[in-house]
Amino acid sequence: MTLQKLDGKTLAEMILQGAHHLNKNSQMIDALNVFPVPDGDTGTNMNLSMTSGAEEVKAVDQNHAGDVSKALAKGLLMGARGNSGVILSQLFRGFSRAIEAKEVLTTKDFSDALQGGVETAYKAVMKPVEGTILTVAKDSAEASVAIAEKETDFLTFIEGVVEEAKSSLKRTPDLLPVLKEVGVVDSGGQGLLTIYEGMLANLKGEEMPDIEEVVSMDDMVNAEHHKLAQDFMDTEDIEFGYCTEFMVKFEEDKLSENPYDEEHFRQQLSELGDSLLVVSDEELIKVHVHAEYPGQALSLGQQFGSLINMKIENMREQHTSIVGEKKNVKKPAKEKAEYGIVTVSMGDGIKKLFESLGATVVIQGGQTMNPSTQDISEAIKQAHANKVFILPNNKNIVMAAEQAAEIAEGEVSVIPSKTIPQGMSALLGYNPEADLETNKEEMTGLLSEVKTGQITYAVRDTQIEGLTIEKGNFMGISEGKISATDKDALATAKTLLNQMIDEDEDEILTILTGEDVDEKDVAELEAYIEDTFEDLEVEIHNGGQPIYPYIFSVE
């Protein structure tokens, strides 16, 4: 029996199975990261983004393909995290636009939608790079044209699209030399193929059952638990704004490095918020917490395995809605400031540094948890200003920031800072008395005035950029390129600084120390710098950042 017309219900089922298949394989996709750093997060970002889209699809009650695609696009837009998540959202944004008026789809309609997605995604990327998710999307979309001309049956059609996506993915190392050097295919392209494979499995009737919850927390978490006091409090009084629920599926390699202790984990989470519940067994942990920065709770969970079944709700918005319905009373609006600055950081020390430099809202995130378009949009609103600057401070957050700026009300400009030092440098150029364009030009210009170095550790063996790197060794990264490696963090730091610092030109070195750095090591490093670079001014701050023992800013 052939399927020649795809209705909304079937499309929704395909999307949900595609999202589920991505969820199951997100860790494998993370592992395809070119650099062997512990923050390879393409799979995580695509999974979180697609999960947001899938939740919107579940809410559609009309059997209309266009409505389903619009819901997916909406959810992906707001949930997009990292460059891979943003590109995925743009692919399905263009897909949706091509079929939004259609109740049912033919294979030609689907092919047109795939091509529309590629066109939209390529326009969204400033400098498209071939050998990435864009290439896999483009090749499979182009192949779908010829397939649709011959095939009206959707099963055969989607099989052809998946086969071309597989072939395109295999070719990515030939288009992007760094992939061939490291011996991997593109992680974003793998993520897209994984979604397509899930869609195909649905058409074939191949079930990929959800992971069953071995522990029920429904009785423990009352659906109305955060409404009990809503008639007696103001929205501003809510200290921890996000109802955060997630599960962690244990992974042996992570547990070997971070043995799970439920009491210790509960204590860590308790420092982030309230209304905390933690239950676990041999396979899973389930968490519920009211937190101000949900990403911190998720990052703690990731120590032990992969995140699944995540749900984050903004309780302030819920409260405002409920109070408005019940009281119909509006408080006088607070006057907007002229300027607001939203920035992203990791670590409490870096957060305080940004606040001291004038940041209005600091989003906790970065390497281990890229904030979504929704997170950044909320921060823009929280800044409550006529003009807002966004400093992403991570190359993988710039696109999400630009997407948030695009949909925001008022004047919002992204200063494309790709590192914490760049963000700090840009903030020093901000002048509250200057106009928007002058500030943007000055702050953007300062990005190139600072050099960034980072020390982290390798999560696997690899050979890249002429270096042989062993798992567990430390790596020195200068301006995004690995240039030093050693078993010892201090030795790596010394080598990296020798490479970065030009004694004739550089005057200031700022060091941000990570959360687990020993004070004796910091003192030894400081003494080495003073002996080696006599005229260099050195500033040291406790950044408290995870994963990176040292971040260096050289000016």
Summary of the structure (lengths in Angstrom):
residues: 555
radius of gyration: 24.2
end to end distance: 68.0
largest distance: 79.6
contacts: 1949
relative contact order: 0.09
helix: 50%
strand: 19%
